[in-house]
Amino acid sequence: MAKRRRVRWDRVILVFGPLVLLILIIGVSCHHRDGSESGENPTVTDIVIDSSQPVETDPNAVPTVAEAKPLTICIDAGHGGNDSGATDKPKDKSNDTSNKRLEKDDNLRLALAVQESFRKYPDIQVIMTRETDVYVELQERCDIANNANADFFISLHRNMAESGKGVEVWINNESMGDNTMDKLMSEYILDWLEKVGISERRGIHYGFREGEGNYESNNYYVNRYTNMPSILLEMGFMTSKEDNRNFDDHLSEYADAIAGAMVELLTDKGLYPAQT
Ligand SMILES: [Zn+2]
C-alpha cells in the first residue's frame, strides 16, 4: 500500500505565490503603458493604409466631399409668381387668371416631375431654380446654376401663338457648330420626347424669337448668361388643345424622357456613370 503523499499547501503558496504576484504586476503595468503613452486611440500616423487592397465601403456612410455626386443638372421652371408666362387665351388681356391655363404652372409641374425622374440615377444631382410658384429674376436663375457649378442647364417653357403646335428647343447662337453639347442635348431630348409622342417636332432654333422680351445679345437670357451647356425647351403650345392634352396625359413620361435622354447622352460621352 502506497504511502499517501501529503501536500504541504502552505509551502506551495510560499514558493509560487510571489511568482504569481510578480506575473500579475508585470501584466498590469504593460497594459497601463499601452493606454497612457500611445493615447487611447491610435494616432493618424499609426494607421497604414494599403492602397493595393480594395477598400470596403459602408453603404450607410455619409459621403465625403470627394465622393459627392459629380454631375449636376440645373432644372429651371420658367416664369413664376407675378410672371405667368404664356396662357391658353392670349387674346384675353385681363389680369384675371382664374379661367386661364398659365405657363408658369405647367413649367413647374414638369420641372418637379423631371426632378423626380432623375432620382433613379444616383450619380446625378438636380438643383432647381424654383420649386414653388415664386418670381425669380433671370439673372438669379443663372447665378443659381453658375454658383453651383452645374454641368448642364435645362430651362422649361411652353409656347404661345395664334396657330402652331409642337415641341422645339432654343440654344445659344454661338452653338451653331457641329455637335456642341447643347445641340446634342437638344437632339437627344427631342428624340426621346418623340418616342413618347408629340404633335410635331419643330427642331432646334438658335438665338431668340424676334419680338420676345427675355433675351440679351440675340440669345435668350438664360442661354446667354449660364456658364454651362444650356437649352430652353418649349414643351408644346399653350394655345394648342392637342399639345395641352399631350402635356397632361404624358407629363411623367415626358419627364422620364428628358432624364433618360440626358443619361443616354452622358453615357455615350463616357461621363456616366460618373467617375470619382
Ligand atoms: Zn416661357
Residues whose N, C-alpha, C, O or C-beta is under 5 A from the ligand:
A	BS01	ZN	G78 G85 H157 R158
